[in-house]
């Protein structure tokens, strides 16, 4: 994604994610809730460390692994 079209790219990726989850059997609202939660986690991580590139030791934060399963 370039600086100029990051919103378009992000929207396309989110739409693909939601479509894949819904096709797998997850409820659309559950997927939306998971996206909002993940955005909150990323925001909190950014507030803790606004520029991780400046860190002496690389810390990789894994995204939450609690996306809605198709069997719920």
C-alpha positions in Angstrom: 0.0 0.0 0.0 1.4 3.4 -0.9 1.1 6.4 1.3 -1.6 7.9 -1.0 -3.9 4.9 -1.1 -3.5 3.2 2.2 -7.2 3.6 3.1 -8.3 2.0 -0.2 -5.9 -0.9 0.4 -6.9 -1.3 4.0 -10.5 -1.4 3.1 -10.0 -4.0 0.5 -8.1 -6.2 2.9 -10.8 -5.8 5.6 -13.5 -6.6 3.1 -11.6 -9.8 2.0 -11.2 -10.8 5.7 -14.9 -10.3 6.5 -15.9 -12.2 3.3 -13.6 -15.1 4.1 -14.9 -15.4 7.7 -18.5 -15.1 6.6 -18.1 -17.8 4.0 -16.4 -20.0 6.6 -19.6 -19.6 8.7 -18.8 -16.8 11.2 -21.4 -14.2 11.8 -20.7 -10.9 10.2 -21.2 -9.0 13.5 -18.7 -11.3 15.3 -16.1 -10.5 12.6 -16.7 -6.8 12.9 -16.4 -7.1 16.7 -13.0 -8.9 16.3 -11.8 -6.2 13.9 -12.7 -3.4 16.3 -11.0 -5.3 19.2 -7.8 -5.9 17.1 -7.7 -2.2 16.2 -7.9 -1.3 19.9 -5.0 -3.7 20.6 -2.9 -2.1 17.9 -3.8 1.4 19.2 -2.8 0.4 22.7 0.5 -1.0 21.4 1.2 2.2 19.5 0.5 4.3 22.7 3.0 2.1 24.6 5.7 2.3 21.9 5.0 5.0 19.2 8.1 4.1 17.2 9.2 0.5 17.7 11.9 1.0 15.0 13.8 3.0 17.5 14.0 0.2 20.0 17.3 -1.5 20.7 15.8 -4.9 20.7 13.1 -5.8 18.1 9.9 -6.7 19.8 7.3 -8.3 17.6 3.8 -8.2 19.0 1.6 -10.9 17.6 -2.0 -10.0 16.6 -4.8 -11.5 18.7 -5.6 -15.0 17.8 -9.3 -14.9 18.8 -11.0 -14.3 15.5 -14.5 -15.8 15.3 -14.4 -19.5 14.4 -16.8 -20.9 11.8 -18.1 -23.4 14.4 -19.5 -20.7 16.8 
